[in-house]
Structure formats: C-alpha cells, structure tokens
Amino acid sequence: MIIASWNVNGLRAIAKKDEFEAWLAKADPDVFLLQETKAHASSLPIELEKPEHWFARYRSAVKKGYSGTGIWSRYEPDEWIDGIGDEAFDSEGRVVGARFADLVVLSTYFPNSQDGGKRLDYKLAFDRALERFVIGLRERGRHVLIGGDFNVAHHEIDLARPKDNVKNAGFLPEEREWFGQFLERGFVDTWRRHNPDARDIYTWWAMRTRARERNIGWRIDYFVCDEEYWSAVRSTMIEHAVYGSDHCPIRIEVEPPK
C-alpha cells in the first residue's frame, strides 16, 4: 500500500500544473494526503471535489483561501475522521483522516509559529491536542500514521542552515522539544529511522530566495507512525526532484491493513 503526502500550497493552483498530473500518474498512490489546499470543497471544480476513481474527503478552514487538508483514496475507508474534535483547530482545517481496518491515516497541517513566535502558543496547543487525539486512537487499539507538514525541523541535520535559524519559526526550541517528546512516547519519524545519517535532503524551500536551486531547504514534511506499526513500513521516500509547490511530495509503502 503506497501512501503519498504533499503540501500543495493551493490545490486549484497546483492542479493546473503539468508537474502535478505527471507526478500523480507516475507515483500512483493508493492514498494521497494533501495539505494547504486553500479551498472549500464546494468551491473546487468537480474534477477536484470528486476526482474520478478516488474517494475524496476535505477538511477546510472557515477562513477562505487558508490552510485546509484532504485525502484521496482508491479504496473506500471504513471510517472518515473529520478533525480532532477541537474547534480551535478544526476551524482551520488542520486534520482529516481515514481508517482502513485498524490503521488510521491522518493528513495533518501543523500551524506555523510565525515570525517572532507570534503563533507559538497556538501551535503548541495544537501539538498537545493532536497528541491527545492520537493517544486516544492508540488506546482504542488503532495503529496511527500521521502524514503531512509538521512545520518543524526536528534536528540540525534537518535543515541547511541551523545556526542561522535558531530563533526562527519552525526551528524554535519549544517546537523541537515537543516533537522529540512525542516521538519518545512511542512514535517513529519513519524517513529518519530509515536514513539516520542522511543530509541535504529536504521537503521545503523558500520560494523568494531561489533556495531550491541552491538546496537551502528544510525537512518539515513527515510520516510518523506508532512504534508497533513500524514493522509494517517497507520503504520511505522524499521526492525532492518533483516541482509544483514550495514543498515536494513524500511517500511511504506499508503492508496493506488486514
């Protein structure tokens, strides 16, 4: 089972690009997680609202043109999960999920803590709320695979210029500390587990500075699973050569849920 995730930075915009269609045809995921869709489902053209040969679900922000998550699946899920049950975050369309047997897959768009940490408290509150939600799923016997834009580079190895960014959003100590503590509670950063020493491989590049051409990037998009599910993970991939957004897609292959 192949699951892909991509912060598309506007679904309507990326769908008009040849790169998107070409990548989707080549990658051919069974499940496709989208973040930063920036659209209400009802405002999308029909080919995106109800893509052919896919079951699709969106969680949109109340604010138009902002945030938003989605899932496209080749198989009808056993259950759709609309948000995490906290309106402070669900109103921004931060999480949508699908359950396949005992596996819950979540498309997640973590808040940006913003310049000067203006939204750091909000982001940390979201972190804790998502953690409670996920722990609750685990207590009910579910495995969990969280895919998406976490808006944090965990370690210095995860961005090109760590010393220049210690006070910048996405690399603040509080953000990194929560992520580390979350993993310690029994979760796995799947790509890093497979590639413990890999450097210079990123998932996001600032558009205004030609950072992608120089590979001055950050690894802020992840697949994170519970430790017990790790044995089902076959491979992970960062598709850093794929264009279309300021993020690149990531993929994971797992054993099909039973």
N, C-alpha and C positions, 0 to 999 in steps of 0.2 A: 504494500500500500504506500503510494507516494503522496506526501503532503507538502505543499508549497506555501510560502508566505511572502507577501510583498507589500510594503508601504508604497502605494501607487501615487501618492501626492495628487489626488484628484482622479477619480475613476473615469469620468467623462473625458477628461483631457488625455489620459494615457490610452484609452480605448481607440482614440483617433490615430495613434502612432503605429507604424508598421512593426516596431520592435515588440510591442505588446502581443499582437496577434501571432507573430513568428515564435516568440518565446512560449506562449501558451500551447501552440501546436506541437512544438518540439518537446517541451517538458511533460506535457500530457499528465498532469497530476490527477489523482483520484479525488483529492480535496484541496481546495485553493482558499487560503486565508488572505483577506485584504484589509489594509489599514489606511486611514486618512482618505476615505472615499469622498468626503466633502459633498455629499449629496443625500437627499431623502430618496428612498426607493421609488416613491411615486413620481419623482421629477426626472428619473432616468429614462432614456429611451428603452423601448420594450426589449431590445436585444441585450440590454444590461440588467434591467429589472428582472426579467425572466429569461436568462440565457439558455439557448437551445441545448438540450441534452444535459442540463445541470439542474439540481435543486439548489435554489439560492435563498439566502436569508441576510437581511441587513439590520444593523442597529445604528440609527442615525442620531446625530446631535440635534437638540432643539434649535440651536443656532444654525442658520442656513450657511452652507459652504464651509463647514467646520468639522474637523475630526471625523468620526464615523468608522465603523468596521463592517465586514461582510464575510460570508462563507459561501463558496460554491462547492457542491459535492456531486460526484457522479452517482452516488448511492443515496437513497432517502434515509436520513438519520432516524434512529429510534426515538430521538427526542431533540428538539431545538431548545437552546438556552438563550434567553433574551436578557442580557445584562447580569449583574451580580446582586440585584435586589437592593441597591442603594441609589436613590435618585440623584444624589450629589454627583455621582459618576455616570450613572445610566443616562442622565440627561445630556451627556456629552458623547454618548455612543461609544464608550470605551471598550466594551466586551460583547461579543456574540459567540455562541458555542453550539456544538452539535455532539450528540452522544451516539457512538456506534458500539453496541453491546456494552462492555464495561469500560470503554475508553471515551473520555470526554476531551474533545479538541476545542480549544478556545482561541479565537482570533482577538488579539489584545493590542490596544494602542495606549501605552502609558503616557501620562501627561508630561509635557516639557516643563522643567522647573524654571525656565526663562532667566533672562539676564538679571543678575543680582539676586537670584533665588526668589524672585517675586512670587512664584507659584510652588516653591519648595514644600511648604506645609500641605498644600493641596495634593501634590504628588505623593508625599509620604503617607498621607491619609488614604490615598488610592492604593498604594502599595500594601498597606496593612489590611484594607478591606478586601482586596483581591486574595491576599494570603489566607484570610479567614474563610473566604468562599472556597478556595481550593482545598484547604484542610478539611472543610466540611464535606466536600466531594470524596476525599480520601477516606474519611470516617464512614462513609456510606458504601465503601468497597469499590469505588471507581478509580481507575487509572486516569491520570491527567497529562495532557500535552498542551503546553501554552506556547503558541507561536505568535510572533509579532514584533513590533517596535517597542522595546523596553525603554528607550530614550536614556540609556546609561551605558557607558563603557566601564566594565567591571574593574579591570586591572590596567596597569600602564601598557601592557602588551596589546591592549585592545584599541589603542588609538595611536596616531602617528606622532603626536607632539604632547605627551602627557604633562611635561613640566610647564608648558605654556597654557594649560587648561585646568589647572588645579582649582581655580576659582570660577570656572565656567559651568553653565548648565550642562548636565549630562556627565559631569565628572566630579561633582561635589562630593565631599566625604560622606555626607549623610545618605546620599543616593546609593553610593557604592557599598556602604555599610549594610543598608537594608538588603541589597541583593545578595551579598555574602551570607548574611544571616538566614535568608530564605533558602539558599542552597544547602546550608548546614542543617536545615530542618528536614532534609531528605529529598532534595531535588537536584537535577543534573543539568548543567549547561552542556547540551549534547555535542555541539561542534567542538567546544574546547576540550571535552573529555576525549574526543577522537583525535584532536590536534593540540596537544598540551603545549607545544613549543612554537607553534606556527606564528609568524609575524607578518606584518604588512598586508594582511588580508582583511578588508573592511566591507561594511554594508551601506555606509552613508558618507557622502562627500558634500561639502558646502558648494552650492551652485555659483555663488557670486565671485568666487576667488579662483576659478579654474582648478579647484582642488582635485577633481577626479583625474584630470590629465597628469597631475603630479603625484597621485595616490596619497594625498594628505587626507586620510579618512578616519572614520570611527567604526568599530563593530558594535552596533547598538540593536541589531535585529537578532533574535534568538529563537531556538526551540528549546524549551525547558520541560523535562518530564520528571515524574516521581522516580525515585531510585529503584523501586521494584519493577518499573516498566523498562528500565534501561536495557535489560536483556532482549527486549523486542526490537530495539533500534539496530538496523542493519547498516545504514550509512547516513552521512550528513554532507551537505554541500552549500557553499556560498558562491553564487553565480555572479561574481564581481565584473565579468565582461558583458553583462546584459544591461543595456541602457533603457531609457524610457521614463525614469524617475530619478530623484536625487538619492534614492535607495536602490539597491539591487535585490533581486529575489533570493530567497534561501529555500532549500529543500531538505526533506528528511524521508528516508524509507524505513518503514516499520513493518513488522509482521501484521497481517490482517487480524482485526479483532475477532474473537470467537464468541 
